[in-house]
């Protein structure tokens, strides 16, 4: 039997139309989370060039950064290396009325740290054992946890890496670590499979989104979040602008004369 052809990539016009609808719903979700002081963690994992950054941008570009807070931690400092492994992540957990989005998370230990030899096999196995227990503790404490893995295929990752090489505004996305992860495709695949097997639990399951088509992946991800985090639309009074007071009226542009303005080049 012939292999099924991949779905045609989504057209930009169709994507933007659906994205607008979903982003409106994200604003309603934001109101509900803020009103009810909910605490939510959404974490994104996946291979390099799987589309995590673009997906997070699509989620957050129309909502308040005070409610949707993005956390992308750098490599641990010497001090942080001596702390409990989960400690620096827990410091970033949400307060009431916040959704924290982790652009990579504690699962670094199950992926890049394990594959690149930054942790020992014993530390890796200990993480896989303790992680479900830690996540249950977090959920029992009242925090909602949504775990998303973006799965990009080998050919598509290759295309995206080559596009970054040729694009000066995207070359910063290519690090020596990215190139090494590209070389070790199958080692990352085995690490992924083991992670999913050991840490996808009833209380904190993994949800996988195929991301070869970035537009479809973003829409599917937002639709999933809206389903995973129950919410209702909050009724609000329509905002009316009050009349401006003329008290103390003066020529407020005169004070700007002689100030340095940016050259109007455009």
Residue, then its C-alpha position, 0 to 999 in steps of 0.5 A: x500500500x502506498x504511503x499516505x501523503x502528508x497533509x497540505x500545509x495550511x495557507x496563511x490566510x486560513x491560519x490567521x483567520x483561525x488564530x484570531x478566533x483562538x486568541x480571542x478565547x485566550x483573552x477570555x481564559x485570561x480573564x477567568x484565570x485572573x478572576x478565580x486566582x487559578x495557578x497553571x503551568x504549561x510546559x513545552x518540550x521537543x526537539x530543536x527546531x520543533x517550533x516551541x518559540x513560535x507556538x509560545x509567541x502565538x499563545x502570548x502575543x494578544x494576552x497580558x504578560x502579567x497573566x501569561x508569564x514565559x520562563x526560559x531558564x539559562x544553563x544553571x549557575x555553579x550555585x544552582x548546580x548545588x541546589x535540589x534539581x527542581x529548586x530553580x524551576x519551582x521558584x518560577x511557579x505561578x501565583x494566583x491568577x497566573x499561567x506560567x509557560x516553561x520554554x523547556x523545563x525540568x525535563x532538560x534532565x531527561x533530554x539534553x542533559x542525559x544525551x550530552x552527558x551533563x548528568x550521570x545515568x544514576x541522576x537521570x534514572x533518579x529524575x525519571x523516578x522522582x519526577x512523577x512524584x514531584x508533579x503529583x505534589x504540585x498538582x495536589x497543591x492546586x496547580x494545573x499542569x499541562x505538558x506538551x511535546x512538539x514532534x518534528x520529523x527528521x526531514x523537516x528539522x533538516x529543512x529548518x536548520x538549513x533555513x537558519x544557516x541561510x537567514x541572517x535574522x535566524x542564525x542566532x538560533x543555531x548554537x553548537x548544542x543545536x548542531x550536536x543535537x542534530x547529529x544525535x537524532x536517534x539518541x534523542x529519540x531513545x531519550x524521548x521514548x524513555x521519558x514519555x514511558x516513565x513520566x506520562x502519568x494519569x495525573x500528568x500525561x504528555x500530549x504530543x503535537x506533530x509540528x511539521x506544519x507550524x501553523x497547524x501545530x500552533x492552532x492545535x496547541x491553543x485549541x488543546x490548552x483551551x480544552x485542558x484549562x476549564x474556563x467560562x467567559x467573565x461578564x464585564x461592563x462595557x468600558x466608557x471613556x470619561x470626559x477629559x477635564x479642562x482644569x489646568x489646561x495649557x499648551x502641553x506641546x510647547x514644553x517639548x520645543x527644543x527637546x531631542x526627537x528621534x529622526x523621522x526616517x520612515 
